[in-house]
Amino acid sequence: MMTYFLLFCLLLSHTEAKSIPHPSPHHFPLDLWPKDSLLPRPCPPLPPDHFWLVHTWPKGFCSNSSVHCPQRNLQDELTIHGWWPVDRKDSTLNNYRRFTGEAGEELYTEMKNNWPNLTSPIEYRYGHIAFWEKEWARHGICSCFEPRLYFGTALALKRNINISQALRANGIKPGIEYLRRRFVTALRRKIPRLSFAMRCGDKNGTKILIEIRVCTNETDAISCSRRLNDNCGSCYIKLVSEIEPF
């Protein structure tokens, strides 16, 4: 009799478990979040202290010989690589859980232009979505935002900070090497409180710009309390106009 009772309890608990929905906090697609209900999600146990908005110079990124970029006519404009939540020690808050789905069409178009997957053909929709899924699953889920608000906030920050415009306004053009202080002057002139770091590749001693990482909060560029990791040195940096393998 005890055996039958235990089997009955096990069956009952299994049936109840199947009947209870378990919505995933990591769920995609973006278009499931209505535009009129963009509220912050519950924060993770360790909420971010600030963020890094990571800009990529596409032709510099694709100059890395270990990277395959099938796209042609790469734009002369910094694009987003990621918007990474960071703790007080300047360590990124990571999470590797996966999810699937497709982005809403309106947001998809804006993100393809401003946050493309440079290692995927521009017309290959899933290649871009898979890249955004990875960024959300690894970084976005630690941001205290729902997916649509997370991506939308990063896009708004890129528009407001506008690093590409700051470089152009100071006469920095692709294809030419400039002293590092020229870049610093360009960015400080536009945003005096900006904290940033540049990441470069090395081609026979020439520093080729790959990324500019900007410290932000949820609304604007900020001054970070710690020095960001920078490997471009203190001399000349080149903003390449064509892919120059290194």
Sequence and secondary structure as in RCSB ss.txt:
>XXXX:A:sequence
MMTYFLLFCLLLSHTEAKSIPHPSPHHFPLDLWPKDSLLPRPCPPLPPDHFWLVHTWPKGFCSNSSVHCPQRNLQ
DELTIHGWWPVDRKDSTLNNYRRFTGEAGEELYTEMKNNWPNLTSPIEYRYGHIAFWEKEWARHGICSCFEPRLY
FGTALALKRNINISQALRANGIKPGIEYLRRRFVTALRRKIPRLSFAMRCGDKNGTKILIEIRVCTNETDAISCS
RRLNDNCGSCYIKLVSEIEPF
>XXXX:A:secstr
 HHHHHHHHHHHHHHHHHHS    TT   GGGS GGG       SS  SEEEEEEE HHHHTTSTT     SS  
SS EEEEEEEE TTS B            HHHHHHHHHHS  TTS TT HHHHHHHHHHHHHHTGGGTTS HHHH
HHHHHHHHHHH HHHHHHHTT  TTEEEEHHHHHHHHHHH TT  EEEEEEEETTEEEEEEEEEEE SSSB   S
S     S SSEEEE SS    
